[in-house]
Amino acid sequence: MTAIIVLSLFAGGSSPAQQSPHERHSQAGSVPLEILQRPVTLRTGIGELHEKVSTHSPEAQSFYDQGIAYVHSYVWMEAARSFHQALRLDPNLAMAYLGLTDAFIGLQDVATASATLERAKALEKGLSDRERAWLSIREGELQFAEDKPNGYVAYRKSINDALKANPNDPWLWIQRGLADEASPFTHGQAGGVDALAFYKTALALAPGNLAAHHYCAHAYENMGRSKDALEESALYARMAPAIPHAHHMHGHALMRTGRTEEAITEFLKTKELEENYYRSEKIPARYDWHHAHNLTLLAMSYQSLGQMKSAEALFHEAFSSPAYTDFLDYNRKCWPEFLLSRRRYQESLVAARELTNSTWPLARLAGHTLAGQALLGAGSVAEAKEELTLAERETERLPARAVAALPYPTTLRTDILLQEKNTSEGEPLATDVAKSVLAMPGPDAWMAAVFELESMAQSARNAGDWDLAGFLAQQMILHNLNYAGGHFAYGLAAEHSGKSSDARQAFATAEKLWGKADRDLPELEQIHKQLAALR
């Protein structure tokens, strides 16, 4: 989210969105081992990283280094291929098996990660003291990933013990930063101020370490330090120009600072690199978690500019990508959400129904909620209530923390209450949802928040609750001053309240910000009519 909203949001002592302790990993091995074991050559442009390991083969060392470069840029498949290549050159390279453990955790294939850890253990006699420390660290990390009792404690202790023995090892400080997160699956994407301090320590010991710069960018982003995130992400992209996530990461930061068109350029570069890779390596895009994630943020960027045709094609492409984890399936909700925002209720209902058939309760929760909103938009209140009941049943299968943080199914409950003119209950719920949406961490959530608020404001207008619609519009503007939709929504509310001057100013601002929108964008046509009437 990561794609990553859900990973960072749901972490905390147990795997996200689980029904049972290990349901999250029920799709283990979704990427065929045949792909992960294919021979690979040494690559350029992926960033230079080095960690000395016990091998007499310089080539094995080079492929190991390539593996860690890929791991720290979330290119899990190529990381696995590189570690396997190192093992072909030196079958006794235990650290390559530990690298595979890390890569398979990234792929959320905990069963195979456990198997590679056992292979490393079998070679323990040939390990240096430092490498034995890494064996202990990976074992603790795997216990954490498996939700074993005291797994997190063991993981942190193994790192701290290693740091006591070797406080000048930058890789240990980087791992300490990763361990500051509440889940091993976020892998640097959910760090904050404490993790940042560890990454900075690593950089003091190893200036120019690509992994540390990458994770610093994520930490700055999560802390709201947009300027610092922009600088770090730009550096990361320069250091690893052939890595899709490096450009995607820089797109995050550009988007957050209002430089949407530049962000689009970076997301398009990411898309180009990925698609060239799939063609050249003959690997289906569905096995790359990052692809749908990038398509979604690219689509949101176009949507924010009012370029709905481009956004629609990308949202649909991302929705059509098969998902092999809970959070990837959950994030497919962006397509029915987009259709709802365009008032295409029947199409949204069809897409939402597909989500209700998901393997995972998280996606089913989103599906039932969105199906209910589509039905409500089409005037079927009774059927919308049925979907609400089904959505509420899905919440029983999810961790309480997840349910409390998500807007589902409360948005549907709120819409129904407002439609029935029960504002005394509906308005406080809407306010709570708005606060929750705005508080969600990460760049994906930051961008998605404005569209969620926009949907809520539209529902409030449909129900005739113009005070709530105006409040939500103001929240949109405060959240992202550069989004035309917020000013448009405020203009509608201001005009309804008789505030002609405010409405005129808001519509004019929206018109300017939508200066590169689709020519036939309905909102622009409405703005032109409203401005003509207000003159």
C-alpha positions in Angstrom: 0.0 0.0 0.0 1.0 -1.5 -1.6 -1.6 -1.2 -2.6 -0.2 -0.5 0.7 -2.9 1.3 2.6 -4.1 -1.9 4.0 -0.8 -3.4 5.0 0.2 -0.4 7.1 -3.2 0.1 8.5 -4.0 -3.4 9.5 -0.6 -4.3 11.0 -0.3 -4.7 14.7 0.5 -8.0 16.3 -1.5 -10.0 13.8 -1.6 -10.3 10.1 -4.0 -7.9 8.4 -7.5 -8.8 7.5 -7.3 -12.3 8.9 -10.1 -14.8 9.6 -7.7 -17.2 11.3 -4.1 -16.6 12.2 -2.7 -17.8 8.9 -5.6 -17.1 6.4 -3.6 -14.2 5.1 -1.1 -16.7 3.6 -3.7 -19.1 2.1 -2.5 -18.1 -1.3 1.1 -18.9 -0.6 3.1 -19.7 -3.7 0.9 -17.6 -6.1 4.0 -16.8 -8.2 5.2 -20.0 -9.8 8.5 -21.3 -8.6 9.5 -21.8 -12.2 9.5 -18.1 -12.6 11.4 -17.4 -9.4 14.1 -20.0 -10.2 14.8 -18.9 -13.8 18.4 -18.0 -14.6 19.2 -14.3 -14.6 22.0 -12.1 -15.7 23.6 -9.2 -13.9 21.7 -6.0 -14.4 22.5 -2.3 -14.5 20.5 0.7 -13.3 19.0 -1.0 -10.3 21.2 0.7 -7.7 24.5 -0.5 -6.2 24.4 -2.3 -2.9 27.0 -4.5 -1.3 27.1 -6.8 1.7 30.1 -9.0 2.1 29.1 -12.7 2.5 31.1 -16.0 2.9 31.7 -17.2 -0.6 34.8 -17.9 -2.7 32.9 -17.0 -5.9 33.0 -13.4 -6.9 30.1 -14.0 -9.3 28.0 -15.5 -6.5 28.8 -12.4 -4.4 27.7 -10.2 -7.3 24.4 -12.0 -7.7 23.8 -11.9 -3.9 24.3 -8.1 -4.1 21.9 -7.9 -7.0 19.4 -9.8 -4.9 19.6 -7.4 -2.0 19.3 -4.4 -4.4 16.1 -5.9 -5.7 14.7 -6.8 -2.2 15.1 -3.2 -1.0 13.2 -2.0 -4.0 10.4 -4.6 -3.6 11.2 -6.4 -6.9 10.6 -9.7 -5.2 10.7 -11.9 -8.3 14.0 -10.7 -9.5 15.4 -10.8 -6.0 14.5 -14.5 -5.8 16.0 -15.2 -9.3 19.2 -13.4 -8.3 19.6 -15.4 -5.0 18.9 -18.6 -6.9 21.6 -17.6 -9.4 24.1 -17.0 -6.6 23.3 -20.5 -5.2 24.0 -22.1 -8.6 27.4 -20.6 -8.4 27.9 -21.4 -4.7 25.4 -24.0 -3.3 26.8 -23.4 0.2 26.0 -19.7 0.2 23.7 -19.7 3.3 23.2 -15.9 3.1 21.5 -16.4 -0.3 19.0 -18.7 1.3 18.4 -16.0 3.9 17.9 -13.5 1.1 15.3 -15.9 -0.4 13.6 -16.0 3.0 13.3 -12.2 2.9 12.1 -12.2 -0.7 9.4 -14.8 0.0 8.2 -12.9 3.0 7.8 -10.0 0.6 5.8 -12.2 -1.8 3.7 -13.2 1.3 4.7 -16.8 0.7 5.5 -17.7 4.3 5.6 -21.5 3.7 8.4 -21.2 1.1 10.2 -18.6 3.3 10.2 -21.1 6.1 11.7 -23.8 3.8 14.5 -21.5 2.6 15.3 -20.6 6.2 15.7 -24.3 7.0 18.1 -24.6 4.0 20.2 -21.8 5.5 20.2 -23.5 8.9 21.5 -26.7 7.4 24.6 -24.7 6.3 25.1 -22.9 9.7 28.5 -24.5 10.3 30.0 -22.5 7.4 28.6 -19.1 8.7 30.6 -16.3 10.2 29.5 -14.9 13.6 27.9 -12.0 11.7 26.0 -14.3 9.4 24.8 -16.4 12.4 23.3 -13.2 13.7 21.4 -12.7 10.5 20.2 -16.3 10.7 18.7 -15.5 14.1 17.2 -12.2 12.7 15.5 -13.9 9.8 14.2 -16.7 12.0 12.7 -14.0 14.3 11.2 -12.1 11.4 9.7 -15.3 10.1 8.2 -16.1 13.5 6.7 -12.6 13.4 5.3 -13.2 10.0 3.7 -16.5 11.1 2.1 -14.8 14.2 3.9 -17.0 16.6 3.7 -16.1 20.3 6.5 -13.7 21.1 7.6 -13.7 17.5 7.9 -9.9 17.4 9.8 -9.8 20.7 12.3 -12.5 19.4 12.7 -10.6 16.2 13.6 -7.3 17.8 15.8 -9.0 20.4 17.8 -10.7 17.7 18.5 -7.4 16.0 19.4 -5.6 19.2 21.8 -8.4 20.2 23.5 -8.2 16.8 23.8 -4.4 17.1 25.5 -4.8 20.5 28.1 -7.0 18.9 28.5 -4.9 15.8 27.2 -1.3 16.2 28.9 -0.1 13.1 27.0 -2.4 10.7 24.7 -0.2 8.5 22.6 -3.2 7.4 21.7 -4.0 11.0 20.5 -0.4 11.5 18.4 -0.6 8.4 16.9 -3.9 9.7 16.2 -2.2 13.0 14.3 0.5 11.2 12.2 -2.1 9.4 11.5 -3.9 12.7 10.1 -0.7 14.1 7.0 -1.3 11.9 4.1 -3.3 13.2 4.2 -5.9 10.4 7.0 -7.6 8.5 5.0 -7.3 5.3 5.2 -3.5 5.1 9.0 -3.6 4.7 9.8 0.0 5.1 6.5 1.5 3.9 5.0 2.2 7.3 8.0 3.7 9.2 7.8 7.0 11.1 10.1 9.2 13.2 11.7 6.3 15.1 12.4 4.2 12.0 13.8 7.4 10.3 16.4 7.7 13.1 17.7 4.2 12.4 17.9 4.8 8.7 19.8 8.0 9.3 22.2 6.1 11.5 22.7 3.7 8.6 23.4 6.5 6.2 26.0 8.0 8.6 27.8 4.7 8.5 27.3 4.1 4.8 26.6 7.3 2.9 24.7 6.7 -0.3 23.1 3.5 0.8 20.2 3.1 -1.6 18.0 1.1 0.8 18.3 3.7 3.6 17.5 6.5 1.2 14.4 4.6 -0.1 13.1 3.9 3.4 13.8 7.5 4.5 11.6 8.7 1.7 8.7 6.5 2.9 9.2 7.6 6.5 9.2 11.3 5.6 6.0 10.7 3.6 4.3 9.1 6.5 5.4 12.0 8.8 4.0 14.6 6.4 7.4 16.0 5.6 6.6 16.4 1.9 9.7 18.4 0.9 12.1 16.0 2.5 10.2 13.0 0.9 10.5 14.7 -2.5 14.3 15.2 -2.1 14.9 11.6 -0.9 12.6 10.1 -3.6 14.3 12.1 -6.4 17.7 10.8 -5.1 16.4 7.2 -5.0 15.1 7.5 -8.6 18.5 8.9 -9.8 20.3 6.0 -8.0 18.1 3.3 -9.5 16.7 4.5 -12.8 15.8 1.0 -14.0 13.7 0.3 -10.9 9.9 0.9 -11.4 9.3 1.5 -7.8 11.9 4.2 -7.7 10.0 6.3 -10.2 6.7 5.3 -8.6 8.0 6.5 -5.2 9.0 9.9 -6.7 5.6 10.1 -8.2 4.1 9.7 -4.7 6.1 12.7 -3.5 5.3 14.9 -6.5 1.7 14.1 -6.2 1.7 15.1 -2.5 3.2 18.5 -3.3 0.6 19.3 -6.0 2.8 18.6 -9.0 0.3 16.1 -10.5 1.4 16.3 -14.1 5.0 15.5 -13.1 3.7 12.7 -10.9 1.9 11.3 -14.0 5.2 11.3 -15.9 6.8 9.2 -13.2 3.9 6.8 -13.0 3.9 6.4 -16.7 7.7 5.8 -16.6 7.0 3.1 -14.0 4.3 1.6 -16.3 6.7 1.6 -19.2 9.5 -0.1 -17.3 7.2 -2.8 -15.9 5.6 -3.6 -19.3 9.0 -3.8 -21.0 10.1 -6.2 -18.2 7.0 -8.4 -18.6 7.6 -8.6 -22.4 11.3 -9.3 -22.2 11.2 -11.8 -19.4 7.9 -13.4 -20.5 6.4 -12.9 -17.1 2.6 -12.2 -16.8 1.8 -8.8 -15.1 -0.6 -10.5 -12.7 2.4 -11.9 -10.7 3.7 -8.4 -10.0 1.9 -6.8 -7.0 3.3 -3.4 -7.9 1.7 -3.2 -11.3 -1.9 -2.8 -10.3 -0.8 -0.5 -7.5 0.9 1.9 -9.9 -2.0 1.8 -12.3 -4.3 2.8 -9.5 -2.3 5.8 -8.5 -1.8 6.8 -12.1 -5.6 6.6 -12.6 -6.2 8.7 -9.4 -3.8 11.3 -10.8 -5.7 11.6 -14.0 -9.0 11.7 -12.1 -7.7 14.6 -10.0 -7.1 16.5 -13.2 -10.6 15.8 -14.5 -9.2 13.5 -17.2 -11.8 10.9 -16.6 -11.4 8.9 -19.9 -7.7 8.2 -19.1 -8.6 7.4 -15.5 -11.4 5.1 -16.4 -9.2 2.9 -18.7 -6.5 2.5 -16.0 -9.0 1.8 -13.1 -10.6 -0.9 -15.2 -7.2 -2.4 -16.2 -6.2 -2.5 -12.5 -9.6 -4.1 -11.6 -9.1 -6.7 -14.2 -5.7 -7.8 -12.8 -6.1 -11.0 -10.7 -5.3 -10.5 -7.1 -3.5 -13.1 -5.0 -3.5 -11.4 -1.6 -6.2 -9.8 0.6 -5.0 -6.2 0.2 -4.6 -6.5 -3.6 -8.2 -7.8 -3.9 -9.4 -5.1 -1.6 -7.8 -2.3 -3.6 -9.8 -3.4 -6.7 -12.6 -1.4 -5.0 -11.3 1.7 -6.8 -13.1 0.7 -10.0 -16.6 0.5 -8.6 -15.8 3.6 -6.5 -14.9 5.5 -9.7 -18.1 4.3 -11.4 -20.1 5.5 -8.4 -18.5 8.9 -8.6 -19.6 9.1 -12.2 -23.2 8.0 -11.3 -22.9 4.9 -13.3 -24.8 2.9 -10.7 -25.6 -0.3 -12.6 -22.0 -0.7 -13.8 -20.7 -0.1 -10.3 -23.1 -2.7 -8.9 -21.8 -5.3 -11.3 -18.2 -4.6 -10.3 -19.1 -4.5 -6.6 -20.8 -7.9 -6.9 -17.6 -9.3 -8.2 -15.8 -8.2 -5.0 -18.5 -9.8 -2.9 -17.4 -13.2 -4.3 -13.8 -12.7 -3.1 -11.8 -15.2 -1.1 -11.2 -12.6 1.6 -13.6 -10.8 4.0 -11.9 -7.5 3.5 -12.7 -7.3 -0.2 -16.2 -8.8 0.4 -16.8 -6.0 3.0 -15.9 -3.4 0.4 -18.0 -5.1 -2.3 -21.2 -5.3 -0.2 -20.7 -1.6 0.9 -20.3 -0.4 -2.6 -23.1 -2.6 -3.9 -25.3 -1.0 -1.3 -24.3 2.5 -2.4 -24.9 1.7 -6.0 -28.4 0.4 -5.2 -29.1 3.5 -3.1 -28.0 5.7 -5.9 -30.4 3.9 -8.2 -33.2 4.4 -5.7 -33.4 0.8 -4.2 -33.2 1.6 -0.5 -34.5 -1.8 0.7 -31.9 -3.7 -1.3 -29.2 -1.3 -0.1 -30.2 -2.2 3.5 -29.7 -5.9 2.6 -26.2 -5.2 1.5 -25.5 -3.3 4.7 -26.5 -6.4 6.7 -24.2 -8.5 4.6 -21.3 -6.0 5.0 -21.8 -5.9 8.7 -21.5 -9.7 8.8 -18.1 -9.5 7.1 -16.9 -7.1 9.8 -17.2 -10.0 12.3 -14.4 -11.8 10.4 -12.0 -8.9 10.6 -9.8 -7.5 13.4 -11.6 -4.8 15.4 -8.8 -2.3 14.7 -9.3 -2.8 11.0 -13.1 -2.2 11.2 -12.6 0.9 13.3 -10.2 2.4 10.8 -12.0 1.7 7.5 -14.9 3.7 6.1 -16.8 0.5 5.4 -19.6 -0.2 6.1 -20.2 3.0 7.9 -20.4 5.1 4.7 -23.3 3.0 3.5 -25.0 3.2 6.9 -24.6 6.9 6.9 -26.0 7.2 3.3 -29.1 5.3 4.3 -29.7 7.4 7.4 -29.3 10.6 5.4 -31.6 9.3 2.6 -34.2 8.6 5.3 -33.7 12.2 6.7 -32.3 10.9 9.9 -29.6 13.6 10.2 -29.3 13.4 14.0 -27.7 10.0 13.6 -26.3 10.3 10.0 -24.3 13.6 10.4 -22.2 12.5 13.4 -21.4 9.2 11.6 -20.4 11.2 8.5 -18.1 13.4 10.6 -16.5 10.4 12.2 -15.9 8.7 8.8 -14.4 11.9 7.4 -12.0 12.1 10.4 -11.0 8.4 9.9 -10.5 8.8 6.2 -8.3 11.9 6.6 -6.2 10.1 9.3 -5.3 7.1 7.2 -1.6 6.8 6.6 0.4 6.7 3.4 0.4 8.4 0.0 -2.3 6.2 -1.4 -4.6 7.0 1.4 -3.8 10.7 1.2 -4.9 10.7 -2.4 -7.9 8.4 -2.0 -9.2 10.5 0.9 -10.3 13.4 -1.3 -12.3 11.1 -3.5 -14.0 9.4 -0.5 -14.9 12.8 0.9 -16.2 13.8 -2.6 -18.4 10.7 -2.7 -19.8 11.5 0.8 -20.5 15.1 -0.2 -22.3 13.9 -3.3 -24.4 11.6 -1.1 -25.2 14.4 1.2 -26.4 16.6 -1.6 -28.5 13.8 -3.0 -30.2 13.5 0.4 -30.7 17.2 0.6 -28.3 17.7 3.6 -26.5 20.8 2.3 -24.9 21.8 5.6 -23.1 18.4 5.7 -22.3 18.7 2.0 -20.7 22.1 2.6 -18.7 20.8 5.6 -17.3 17.9 3.6 -16.4 20.2 0.8 -14.4 22.4 3.2 -12.6 19.3 4.4 -11.7 18.4 0.9 -10.2 21.8 0.3 -8.2 21.7 3.5 -6.9 18.3 2.6 -5.9 19.1 -0.9 -6.2 22.7 -2.0 -5.2 21.8 -5.6 -8.1 19.4 -6.2 -10.8 21.1 -8.3 -13.5 18.8 -7.1 -13.3 20.2 -3.6 -13.9 23.8 -4.8 -16.7 22.6 -7.1 -18.5 20.8 -4.2 -18.1 23.9 -2.0 -19.5 26.1 -4.8 -22.6 24.0 -5.1 -23.1 24.2 -1.3 -22.4 27.9 -1.2 -24.8 28.6 -4.0 -27.6 26.6 -2.3 -27.0 28.6 0.9 -27.3 31.9 -1.0 -23.7 32.8 -0.8 -23.3 33.9 -4.4 -19.9 35.5 -4.0 -18.4 32.4 -2.3 -20.0 30.2 -5.0 -18.7 32.3 -7.8 -15.1 32.3 -6.4 -15.2 28.5 -5.8 -16.5 27.7 -9.3 -13.9 30.0 -10.8 -11.2 28.2 -8.8 -12.5 24.8 -9.9 -12.6 25.9 -13.5 -9.0 27.0 -13.4 -7.8 23.8 -11.7 -9.7 21.7 -14.2 -8.0 23.6 -17.0 -6.6 20.4 -18.6 -9.7 18.3 -17.9 -11.7 16.4 -20.5 -13.5 18.9 -22.7 -16.9 17.2 -22.1 -16.4 16.8 -18.3 -20.0 17.3 -16.9 -18.7 19.2 -13.9 -17.1 21.8 -16.1 -20.3 22.2 -18.2 -22.2 22.7 -14.9 -19.6 25.3 -13.7 -20.0 27.3 -16.9 -23.8 27.3 -16.4 -23.5 28.3 -12.8 -21.0 31.1 -13.4 -23.2 32.5 -16.2 -26.2 32.5 -13.8 -24.2 34.1 -11.0 -23.0 37.0 -13.2 
